[in-house]
Amino acid sequence: MRSKDRSNGYEKSFRRILIACIRPIPIAVLLLLLPLSMGLNAPSDLGIGQKAESLKNNSSTENPSLWQVLDILKSKDYVDLTHSFKPGIPHWEGFPNETVETVFNFSTSGFLAQKFILVGQWGTHVDAPVHFHQGKRTVDQIDVKEMVLPLVVLDIHQKVSVNPDYTINMDDVKAWESRYGKIPEGCFVALRTDWSKRWPNQTAMLNRDRNGTFHYPGWSMEVLRYLYENRKITASGHETTDTDPGFQTAKDNYTLESYILGRDHFQIELLASLDKVPEYGALIVVAFPKPEGGSGFPARAFAILP
């Protein structure tokens, strides 16, 4: 066999062996072997840019590199699911309003720095399990792998437009599963009610009647149990200020929120723009700062559309 043919044969054999053994190989070893599997010399005199391009071009479609995955994601449409926050936005009535103080400004200091004083459950925000249950996970203990998830949207906005007290039931969930199959394990389930279109009007969001009862939609225990115990979802979220419907929170009944957090899951409240996201096939990214011991914090959530 000629030297060139023999070299090509070795390379093909090496790639087959690499693919067969990729799972048990420690990542450090894999990184050392990667240049050889791509037909590069190791060490190489290629520049960083040339190496990157070579790796990109040689990655197979069956096993794309992370950079190739990013190229795919960048080609998609994105939807911001987050409200901007400021003093006076809709919030649970027991919380104080936000205050903002300018500590340094351009005219006197040449730069801008501000101090924000707000409760953790402000605007679009994450509720950590410890928010309701002592000893459960805090914001800083939520794994970053729980922040990028498949997104399922349960759409009940038409029923809510007729009855603002509507709570999702199993018929709604089964209708979704009849169209798309089982709700996938580990996903994020968002409840679309279009209530976020009332933002930023506190009066409209709470929808209080003359007797002081709130009227806004919410989850139900039968659905939450099904999602968390049967379908084993990772997290859920909604557009309203609370998990529980308004006619229950008006009586200080937060049983549904307590259920989610009590199972050591987090939730995202006051989501926006779910009407721009399909029921099936999108991804959600939910990110937030890492306050040690925090019970909640404003979040940035967005969807990547299929």
N, C-alpha and C positions, 0 to 999 in steps of 0.2 A: 504494500500500500504506500502511495506517495505521502510525503510528510504533510502536505496541506490536507489531503483527505483524512489522514490519521488524526490530525488536529481537529478537523470538523467532527469526526466520529467521537473523539474524546469529549468535545464540548456538548454534543447532543446527549451522550451518556450521562455526563455530569448533571445536565439539567434535569433529566429523568430522575436521577438519584436525589437531587435537591428537592424536587417537588414531592417525592415519596416520603422524604424524611423531614420536611419543613416543620411539622408540629413539634417533634421532640427536641429539635436542635435549639439550644439556648440562643437568645437573641444576639448576644455578643458574638458568638461563633457565626451566626447567620450573616451578620453585618460584615465579618471578615471574608466570608465566602461569596458575598453578593457580587463584587467586581468580577470574579472569575466566571460566575454564572451568566454575566452579561457580555462576556467576551472581551473584558477589559484587562489590562495588565495591572497587577497589584504588587508594589505600588505603581502609580501611573504618573506620567508627566502631563496628563491632560489638565487643563484649567478647571476650576470649579464649575463654571458655566457649561463647559463642554461635557464634563462628567454628568451634570444634571440632565442635559439634553440627551446624552447617550442612555442614561437610565430610563428617561421618559419614553424614548423611542423603542427601547427593548422590552418594556413591560408588556406583558400579554393582556389581551382584553379579558381573559378569564381570571387573571390575578392583577388587576390594575394597581398602580402605585397610589399612595395617598395624594400625590400631586395630581394624578389623573382624576381621582375622585373629586378633588377640589375643582378642577376644570369643569367637570360635569355639573357640580353644584353651582358654580358661578354662572353657568348658562341658564339656570332656572330663574323663575320669578320668586320674589320674596315678599312677604306680607308682615308688616310690623303689627304685633298683637298687643302693643303697649300704649297706654295713655301717658302723655307728658304730665308730670305732677308740679304743683305749685300751691301756695296757700289758697284755701277756700274750695278745693276740689271735693267731690262727694266722698264721704267716709262714714265709718261707724260713729254714731252720735256721742258715744262715750269718750272718744279720743279728742285731745286738744288739736287746734289748728296748727298747721306748719308755720314756722317763722324763718325768714331768710335775712341774714345780716351780711353786709359787705365789710369785710375785714381790711382789705387793701383795694385801692382803685387805681385806675390809670393816671388820673390827674395828679395825685399826690405821691404814688409809689411806682408808677410805670408798669404795673401789672394788676390783674384782677384775682382776688381770692374771696370766697364767700363761706359763710357758716350756715349750715342748714340744721334746723332743729325740728325733728318730726318723729312720730311714732313709727315703729318698724312696719306696721300694717298700714302703709300709706300708698295710695295710687295702685297701679298694677303691682302686686306684691306676692311674695312667697310666704306661706304659713308653714313653719316648721312644726313637727310633732310636739315639741315642748311647749308650743303656744297654749295647748290645752292640757297637756299631760306631763307632770314633773317626772324627770328621769328619761324622757324620750329624746330623740335626736334634736340637736340645735341646728341652726342654719349652717354653721361651719362644718357640721358633720354629714351633710348631704353629699353623697358621692358625685363627682363630676360626671360619671357615666350615666347618671340619672337626668342629666341636663340636655341630652340629645336623644330624642325618642320618636318612634312612629306616632303620627297624630291621627286620632279618630275624632270626628266631629259628629255629635248627636244633635240633629237639627229639629228643634221643636218651636221655632219662632212663629210659625203660622198659628199654632194652637195658643201660644202666649198672646198673640195679637187679639185673640177673641177673649181669652181668660187670663188676666195677669197673675192669677193665683195658681196657674197650672204647674204641676210637678211631673217630671218625666216618669213614665211607667215602663213596665217590661214589654208592652206592645210596641213602644217606640224603639226599644233596643232590638227586639226580634225583627222589626221591620228593617233596621239597618243590617242585621246579620243575614237576612234573606236576600239582600242585594249584594253584599260584599263578602259574606262568609263570617267565620268566627272573629270576634274582636281579638286581635293578637295579644299574646302575653307580653308584658313589659312595655306596653304602649302608654301614651298620654291620651286621656279622653277629655275633650272639651265639650261643654254644653252650650250650644248656640241658642240664644233666645232673642238676639238683637236688642237686648236691654242696654247695651253699650251705646246705642244711638241716642240715648237720653243724656249722655255725658256732655258737659260737666255740670248739669243742673241737679243739685242735691235734692230739691223738692220732687223733681220728676223721677229720679232714681229710687227714692224711698216710696213715693206714691202713697202717701198717708191719707186715710179717709178722716172724716170729721170726728170719729171716735178714737183716733190715734193708732189705728191698725195699719200696718204697712201691707202693700199689695204688690209683690214682685215674685217672679217664678223661682223655682229651685229644684234641687235633687229630691229623690225619695230613698228611703232605706232599702227597699227591695232592689232597686237598681244598683245602689252603691255596694250592697252585699254581693250581688251577682258580678259586678265588675272587679272588685277587689278579691273576693274569695274564690269565685269560679274562673273568671278570665285572667285573674292575677295581673291586673294592670299596675303600672308603677306610680302614676299620679293622675290627678284630674284638675280641672279648672272651669271657671264660669265667668260670666260678664257682670253679675250682680255683686253687691257688697258682701253677700253671705252665701254659704252653702245651702242653708235652710231657707225655705220660702218666707216671704215677709210676714205672713199671718202667724208664723211660728216665732220668728225673731222678735216680733212685737210683744210676745209673751216671755221673752228671754229664754227661748227654747233653741238651743244650738246642738241638738242631738246628732245631727248628720255630720256637722263639722267635727264634733268630738269623736265620732266613729272613725272617720278617715285618719285623723291625727293619732288616735288611739292605737291604730294598727301600724304606726310608725311610718306612715306615708306623708308626703308633703302635698300641698295644693297651691294653685295660683288663682288669686281672686282679681276681679275687675279686668278681665281680658277685653281686648278690643278687636274689631274688624273680623270676627269669625265668619261674617257673611261673604268674605272674599276668599275663603279657604274651602276646598272640596271636602266632602265627607270622608273620603278615603284616599290614601296614597301620599299625603304630605308628610313632612318631618317638622317637628317643633324643637326649637332651641330655647331653653329657659336658663338664663344666667343671672347671677346676683352677687353682690359683695360677700365677704366672709367674716362677718362680725362674730367674734368668739362668744359662744353662749347665747347667740341671738335667737329670738323667738320668731322673727320675721324681718323682711327688708324689702324695699322697692326692687322690682325685678325688671329685666328686659327680656321680653319673649317675642319670638318671631317664627314664622312658618316658611318653609322652603317647599314650593309647590312642585308637583310631579310634572 
